[in-house]
Amino acid sequence: MRHIAVLDIGKTNAKVLRVDLATGEETRVFKTPNLVRPAPPYPHYDTEALWGFFAASLKALAAEGPVDAISITTHGAAAALVDGAGALVLPVLDYEFPDPGEDADYAALRPGFAETGSPRLPLGLNLGAQIHWLERHHPQAFARAVHCLMYPQYWAMRLTGVAASEATSLGCHTDLWSPWEGRFSSLVRGRWEGLFPELRPASDHAALRDDLAAAWGLRPGLPVHFGLHDSNASLLPYLAEAGPCAVVSSGTWMICMALGGQRVALDQRRDVLINVNAKGEPTPTARYMGGREFEEMTGGQVVAGAKGAVPVPLPSRHPECGPFPGLLQGALPSQSPEDRTRSASWYAGLMTAECLGLIGAEGPIHVEGPFGANLDFARMLATATGRPVIAAGQSAGTGLGAALLAGPILAARSERAQILPDPALVPVVEDWRAQVAELWSQT
């Protein structure tokens, strides 16, 4: 296997990539917004628009060169209820729809943190809350469902006709999975277990449907890997690390994961949870809406070149999540685009350091995704943690991780630059932490 097509569905954008496993590089990228359609019946993802985008992109890739396999990675907190023919019985609900998170009956049903590693989250971020809400508010359609598919496996089913379940998507703050036992939680065993198809490893694959292969110019029998949750795709290259390390998967969400490290008591109130990695192992994780906050702070105008110190916002623009729930700050004074970019970058570095501290992370910090190319962020993160930051750069992350389900990178891994702590930033760290501690003590 060398040329892998990856379907990569983030919360904000969806992409189709060609990854060359000979070099570990993305050689082609197609991108489209991941649109949310309003009610009726509720806000939902435009799966048909995505399907059209995937079809056109895969056809273009086939016309340009070889495709040896397809892999899939998507954001979490999304599932598809399908009938026996694989058709949706209800649209795929947008996890930012608030109603599922406000259901008091579900709060009484859900298992505790000790069983699932899932804190109670707002909106539809606990997937179990979405399923309960759909069952309660759309009972007739729900009754027609034969399978409940995690989002990567929904797309794998459309490509292959084979239904499967997979642990990384089941284990990302869903309330559906017990990570320490490696099985469905008591919530599922009591009412929904029959909806979930056979559990398969993310690297398992089935053949692309013959009609799709013919329509898109791909070879018959092309393997389609069942795929995995996007944060775990970023984690995949580091599962063989010899010592403790941390991985930061950046995007709309900043997902911070500890491999090895200290065993610490996890505070579920602070958006700390247990994910499940591609080996099926529990993985301490903390997160906040880092990419969303960065975009809001910069107004989408990212300009490097700031000179000197800048003010750093206090948390948070999204107080419904992250390490400082309930703190509503995040405002920036009027600044040049360069200074605003540095302020937002330093803020992200400090918030990420807080997340890593909450999960006992140790060792070097690998940054995947867009923030891997942000040196202001990396310097502040290194200074705030006292540990080196290894930036993968813009092109690494979920797409490459998903491609690795098809096989290893063949080229020797090049050394990545390490960003070390900067003594000049220590006063900024100390001042920010003192202000945050004062605010946090008042909550």
CORTABEL-V255282 format. One record per backbone hydrogen bond with DSSP energy under -1.0 kcal/mol. NH is the residue of the N-H (numbers start at 0). CO is the residue of the C=O. If there is no record, write none. Layout:
BEGIN
nh: (NH,NH)
co: (CO,CO)
END
This chain:
BEGIN
nh: (3,4,5,6,7,8,9,13,14,15,16,17,18,19,20,22,23,26,29,31,33,34,36,43,44,45,46,49,50,51,52,53,54,55,56,57,58,59,60,61,62,63,64,67,69,70,72,73,74,79,81,82,85,88,93,96,101,102,106,107,109,114,115,116,123,124,127,128,129,130,131,132,133,134,135,136,137,141,142,143,144,145,146,147,148,150,153,154,155,156,157,158,159,160,164,169,170,177,181,182,184,188,189,190,191,192,194,195,199,203,205,207,208,212,213,214,215,216,217,221,223,224,225,226,227,229,232,233,234,235,237,238,240,244,245,246,247,248,249,253,254,255,256,257,258,261,269,272,273,274,276,279,282,284,285,286,287,289,291,292,293,294,295,296,297,298,299,300,320,325,326,328,329,339,340,341,342,343,344,345,346,347,348,349,350,351,352,353,354,355,356,357,359,360,364,365,366,367,371,372,373,377,378,379,380,381,382,383,384,385,388,389,391,400,401,402,403,404,405,409,418,424,425,428,429,430,431,432,433,434,435,436,437,438,439,440,441,442)
co: (18,68,16,70,14,72,12,31,7,29,5,27,3,24,1,19,19,17,15,13,11,32,43,36,91,34,44,45,46,47,48,49,50,51,52,53,54,55,56,57,58,59,60,2,222,4,6,227,8,148,146,86,82,80,42,93,98,99,102,103,105,111,111,112,94,121,173,125,125,126,127,128,129,130,131,132,133,137,138,140,141,81,81,194,79,77,149,150,151,152,153,154,155,156,197,165,166,182,177,177,175,184,185,187,187,187,191,192,164,200,223,221,158,208,209,210,211,212,212,218,205,69,203,201,71,73,228,229,230,231,234,235,237,258,363,256,365,254,367,287,248,285,246,283,244,359,266,284,116,282,280,276,274,272,255,270,253,287,251,288,289,290,291,292,293,294,294,297,317,318,323,315,313,335,336,337,338,339,340,341,342,343,344,345,346,347,348,349,350,351,352,353,356,355,387,245,389,247,368,369,370,373,374,375,376,377,378,379,380,381,418,364,366,396,397,398,399,401,402,20,388,421,422,424,425,426,427,428,429,430,431,432,433,434,435,436,438,439)
END
